């Protein structure tokens, strides 16, 4: 109860509230429901894992560029996030080896559209928009996985993205976005949610 209450407070922000139904669309999906039940098919789970690995690779590039644009006061959380992404990529690689899953696959169009957006934004957007973008990516992921009970065959995956450490990281991103306001932040935040919604749809439907 305490963890969920903390999550509720963390996500009680204008960016989330003003996103309207997009927020629920980006944080719920049949794929996640199947993961929670433990009956997602190996093919579907493998598609999600390989595409999420590609996404995380490009998110690393986005974040590296963002670090070069933000003020010094923003560095610590973003650099910490980069280190976490590097560990996450290694974690994905380990699981792919166990599952005998090939990670060198072409990006699905839904994944490519998402990562193209991120990389274009990294090089062209003002830094407050980049902070809102990154907060949207990570906050929606935290909300999606935290809604699942940490049990069953995919418990390790659920625990990874509903952990206290991830919660703390997302909170730090929220503070950065709020401390560096910009009229364009809501648009950037909502655009990410559209891509998240489409990524989950791709994971489930192919």
Helices and strands as residue ranges (DSSP letters): H 2-10, H 14-18, H 21-27, H 30-37, H 42-69, G 72-74, H 75-99, H 109-124, H 127-146, H 155-160, H 164-179, H 185-205
